[in-house]
Amino acid sequence: MADRPTDRPAPPEAHGPLLVGREHTLASVTDKISSIVLGRGPGIGWYAGFGAAFLLVMLLMYAVGLLLFKGTGIWGINAPVGWGFDIINFVWWIGIGHAGTLISAILLLLNQQWRTSINRFAEAMTLFAVACAGLFPLMHLGRPWLFYWMMPYPNTMGTWPQFRSPLVWDVFAVSTYAIVSFMFWFVGLIPDLATLRDRARTPITAKIYGILAMGWRGSTVHWHRYELAYLLLAGLSTPLVLSVHTVVSFDFAMSIVPGWHATIFPPYFVAGAIYAGFAMVLLIAIPLRASYGLQSFVTLRHLQNMAKVMLATGLIVAYGYMTEFFFGWYSGSEFEGAMLLNRVNGPYAGMFWSLMACNVIAPQFLWSSRVRSSPPALFCVAIVVSIGMWLERYIIIVVSLTRDFLPSSWGMYSGTIWDWATFLGTIGLFVSLLFLFIRFLPMISIFEMRTILPEAEVKEPTHEG
């Protein structure tokens, strides 16, 4: 592979305010990022973090094994609340995955150069979040080994999925989103995999990265096909950002349950997904830049821009809350009004007001430039927002199901220890996959970082072997 990714000069906008430190050259960018993967090995901090996350994965395996052995009765779901932690966590994880595609696809199409330092691990975050999300609907089926019944495959019994059900729409929306996101992520990795192949210290490592690089040599033809494929995948991914969580919101909006049957849900859910996703990107970016000394790659400008997106989407979410209350009052429906009052002063009122504090009040600190420029403060705000978005899903799903049209069908819900074990286990799975990604693949795009440097015009020797 050619040591420098392209013979083309850097774009004009790269000569404006840099997104990386001016002390970097083409060689130093490649050395810094690739050394994280090809260096002597991870430190004690990596092993400690991965070990803690892997213990949670083992907890997940035990909880899932017990679930398959005993059934969904180990969860807290009951007659009025058939959807509990399983669907709450599914919606939460799917929402987290939206920021990666937004950063990679939409900002790429809008030619936003500041995405360059954060798009790679944001894309990986999308894949890991979707993997965690996909576990919950499968386990919720009760008989997960029959999940393929949701697919329209030829069968002798002539049974077909109910295509008028939004639950079936979910299967196609989420699976399509996962496939396109994986392709988009992998295609973006190919030039960097070739760099790791050429810099590998052992033949086995070089062989593995060489297979994954798919014969990349950095020729003009390769770059032409790469850019065409990457742009097409970005175009495919962009509508998926809007469609996936819209379809997820249809799981609720298409029902007649009070609190769910609302046309505000699709845009409300999409804004909330981007809101939660950017909070998770901050939770990943801030420790990474501190642990690996990436402050000159992931700069304060990146953190500030993500904080601004969080503030904007947080205001949209707050507007959605106000609109929901307005429609509940203006509709004149006694069921909608009773549901909203139940949220405010019912048995789950504490969770509702905690949700408002996390999702409405906490983001207002982002108006301050001092908060936006402080990584510790941003980290705290991101944690609060992530908790708030989980509480939002809890309030929407549980509170609406506990109070139906008939008082005789009312009931309460609370998660059992196995609900919490499964949820914490998926967090461990997410973190474990993230640690493995950091260890074996470049967390920042090497070739994209090189193309935004002014030094990219300097001619360097190439190696086509």
N, C-alpha and C positions, 0 to 999 in steps of 0.2 A: 504494500500500500504506500502511496505517496505520503511522506512525512507531513507535508502541509496539505490541507484538505482540498484546496482549489487553487488554480492559477489566476482566478479572477480577482480584481481589486476589491477592496472592502467597499460596501455601499456608502454613498455620501453621508447618510445619517450617522454612520459609525464615527465620523470625525467630529461630531458634536460632543455633548457631555457623555463621558464614557460610563459604561455600566460595570466596568471592572477597573481595578487599580491601574494607574499609568505605569507602574513599575514592571508590569508584565510584558513579556515578549511572546512570540508564537511558541518557542520552545518551552518557556517556563510554564505556559498554560497547560501544554500537553504533559509536561513532567509532573506538575502539581496534581492534576486530576488523576492521571493514570497511576501515579505512585500510591494512591490510596488503595487501589486494587492490586497492583503488582509489587507492592512493597514487601517488607519482610514479614508482614502479617499483622493482624489486628492487635491492639493493646489489651490490657487487662479490663479497661472500661467496656470494650466491645464484648468480651466474653461474659462479663458480669451482666450487662444489659440483655444479651441474647439468652443467657442462662435463666434470668428471671422471667423473660417472655416465654421461654420454652416450658417452664413449669406451668404457666397458665395454659399453654397448648395441651399439656398432659391433663390438666383439669378439664379442658374442653373434651378431650377424647373420653375421659371417664364419664362425664355428664352425658355425652352423646351415646356411649355404649349402654349406660343405664336406661336412657330414653328408649333405645331400640329394644331393650330386654323387657322393660316394664310398660312402656307406652307413655303417651302424653299426660297420663294422670299424675306424673311426678311434677308437672308444672302447675301453676296456680289457676289456669283457665277453668271456667265453670260454665254453667248454663247461660247466664246472661252475657258473660264476657268470654266469647269464644276466641277472641283475638287478644293476646296479652303481650308478654315480652317478645314473643317470636316475631310478630308483625311490627311492633314498635322498633325493634332492633333492625329489622329488614329495611324499613323506611329510613331509619337514621343512617345506616351504612350506605345505602344507595345515594342518599343526599351528599354524603362526604365525598363520594367518587366524582361528583360533578365538577369540582374546581379543577381537577387535573385536565379534563377535556376542554374546559373553558380556557385555561391558560395556554394549552398547547394548540388547539384548533382555532378558536375564535380570535385570540390575540395574534396568532400567526397570520390569519387572513386580513386582520386589521393592521398588520405590519408594526406591531408593538414590540420593539427590540428588548424591552425590559423583561420579557418572558424568558429570555435565553438562559439565565442562570438558574431558573427554578422549574422549567418545564419538565425536565427529565424525571426528577423524583416526584413531581406532581402527577405525572402520567403513571408512574409505578404505584403511587398511592391510590389512583383510580382502580387499577386492577386488583390490588389487595383488598380494597373496600368492597368491590363487587363480589369477590370471592367470599368474603365474610357474610355479605348480605344474602348470597345465594343459599347459604346453609339453612337459614331460618325457614323459608317456605318449604324446603324439602323436609325438614324435621316436623314441621307443622302438619304435613300430610297424614301423619300417623303411620302410613305404610310407604316410606320414602323410596323403597325399591320399585314402586310402581309409578314413579314420576313420569315415565315416558308416555303414560296415558294422556298427558296434556298435549302431546304432539299428534298431528294428523297423519299418522302412519297407516299404511294398508293393513287391515286386520280382518280375520275371518268373521268376527262378531259384528262387524259393521258399525262399531261405536266410534263416535267422533267427539272432539271437544266442543263445548258450547261456545261458539265464537261470539255470541252476544254478551258473554261475561267478561268484565274487565280483568278478572283473574287470569284468563287465558291470554288477554292482550299483554299482561305483565310478562308472561313466559317469553313471548316473541320480542318484546321491547328490551327486556333486560339481557336476554341472550344475544341479541343483535348488538346492543351497546357493549357488551363484554368482548365480542369477537372483533368489532371495529376498533375498540380501544386498544386491544392487544396488538392488532396489525399496525396501528398508528405508532404505538410505542416501539415495536420491534423494528419497523422500517427506520425510525429515527435513530435506533441504536447501531445500525449496520456499519456506518463509517467509523464509529468509535470502537466497535468490536474488531475491525481490521487494524486499528491503531494498537489495541491490546494484543492482537495476534503478532504484530511485528515487533512489539516490545517485550513479549513474554520471555521469561528466563528459563523455562523448561520446555522440552519438546511436547509433553502431554498438554500443558497449558496452551501452547501455541496451536496445537491440533484442535483443541476444543473451541477456542476463539475463532480459529480458521473456518471450522464447520459452520459456526453461527454467523460468520461474516459473509458466507455464501459467495466466496470468490471475489470479493471486492478488491479492486486495484486502483481506484481513484481516477479512472480514465474519464474523458469527456462524456463518453456514452453512458458510463455508470452514473455520473452526476446528473445527466439529463433525465435518465429514467428514474433516478432517485427523487429528484425534485418534482417530477410529474406525479409519481405515485404518492409522495408525501402531501402534495397539494390536494390531490383527489381524496385522500383519506381525511384530510382536514375538512374538506367540503362535506364529506359524509358524516363526520363526527359532529359538526356544528348543529344540524337539526336534531341529532340525537340528544344533545344537552337539553334541549327544550322538550323533546318528545318523551323521554324516558320517565322523568318525574311527573310529567303531565299524565302519562298513563298510570303511574303509581297513584296519583291523586284520584283517578277515576275509580279506583277500588272503593273509595269512600263517597265521592261525589255522585256516583251512579246509584247509590242506595237511597232509601227513604228514611234512614235513621236521623233523628234530630241532631244537628251539629255536623252532619256529614253532607247532607244534600244541599250543596252550595256551589254556584258557578265560579266563586272566587278561588276555589281550591287549585286549579291548574297553575295560574300565574303565581299564586301564593306559595305553592309547594316548590316551584322552580326557583323563586327568589330565596326561599329558605334553604334549598339544597346548595345553592352557590354560597350563601351566607355560612352554612356549616362547613362546606368544603374549604373555603378560604381560611376559616379558623383552624382547620386541621393542617393546611399547608404551613401556616405560621407555627403551629406546634411542632412541625417537623423541621422547618427551615431554621428556626432560631437555635435549637440544640446542635444541629449539624454544622452551622457556620461557626459556632463556638468550639465544638469538639475537634473539628478538622482544620481550623484556622482558615475558613473560607470567607472572611469578612471582605476581602477585596473582590470576591466573585458575587456573593450574595450580600449586596451593600444595603445601607440604610434606605436607599431609594427604593429597592425592591420591597422591603418591609413596609415602607410608607405607602407605596402603591397598593399593596395587598390590604393594608389597613383602610385605605380609602374605599376600596371595593367592598370591604366588610361593612363600612359605615353606610354606603349607599344601599346595599342589599338589606342591611339591618333596618333602615328607614322604610324600605318597601315592606318588610315583614311587619313592622309596627303599624304601618298603614293597613295591612291586611287584618291585623287584630281589630283595629278601629272599625273597618268596614264590616267585619263579621258581627260586631255588636250592633252597628247601625242597621244592618239588614235584619238581624234578629228582632229589633224593635220596630222597624218600618214595615216588615212583612205582616205584622199583626198576628202571627202564628203563636198560639199559646204554648205549643210544644217547643218551638225555638226559644221563646222567651224563658221558659222554665229551664231549658238546658243551659242557657247562658247564666241565669241566676245560680244554678247548681254549681257551675264552674267557679263562680265568684265567692259564694258563701256556703257551698256544700261540703261534704266530707273530704274532698280533694282540694279545698280552697288553698291550703298551704302550698301545695305543688303549683297551683295556678299563679299565685302571687310570686313565688320563686321564679317561675317561668318569665313573668313580666320583668322582674328585676334583672334576670340574666340577659334576656333578648331585647329589651327596650331601654333600660336604664344604663347598663354596663357599656354598650357601644357608644353612648353619647360622650364618653371620655375620649373617643377617637377624634373628636373635633379639635382637641388640643394637639398642636404640633409637637409639644414636649412628650406626650404619650406616644404619638406615632413614631417618634425618633428614639424611643427607649425599648430595646428588645425585652427586658424583664416585664415592663408594663404591658407590652403587646402580648407576651406569652400568657400573662394572667387574664387579660381580656379574652384571649382565644379559648382558654380553658373554661371560663365562665360561659361563653357563647356555646361551646360544645355541650356543656351540661344543660343549658337552656333549650337547645334544639332537641335534646333527648326528652326533656320534660314536655316540650310542645307535643311531640308524638304521643307521649303517655296521656296527656290531657285529651287530645283529639280522639284517641282510640278508646281508652278505658272509660273516661267520664261519659262519653256518649253512649256506650254500651250498658253502663250500669243503670241508666235511667231511660227506659224505653217508653212506648206509648201507654202501656198498662202497668200500674203500680204493682200488680201481682207478679210481674216478671222482673222486678228490680232486684239488684244484688250488689255485692261488693267484690272487689278484686285486689289481690296483692300477690306479688311474685314470690315464689318459694326459693329456697336455697339453690335449687337446681336451675331455676330461671337466671339467678344471678351468676351461678357458676358458668352457665353457657355463655352469657353475655361477656363476662370477664375473660373467658376462654377465647372468644373471638377477638377481643382486644389483644390478647397475647399472640394469637395467630397473625394479626395485622402487624404487630411490632416485630415478630420473628421474621416474617417475610421482608419487612423493611430492613432489618439488620443484615439478612442474607443478600439483599439487593445492593446495599452499601458495600458489602465485602467483595462481591464478585463482578459488579458492573459499575461503570462510571456514573456517579450520581448527578453529574453536571455534564451537559453536552460539550465534548471537547471541540469538535469542528465548528459548532455554532459560536462558541466563545472566541475562537480564533478569527472568525470572519468579522467580528465587530471591533477588532483591534486596529488602530492606525498602522501598526507594523505589518499588517497583512499584505501591504504592497511590496514588502521587502522580498526579493527573490531568494529562495532557499533551495538547496539541492534536493532533488526528488529521487525516490527509490521505487521502481515499479515492480520489484521482485516480491 
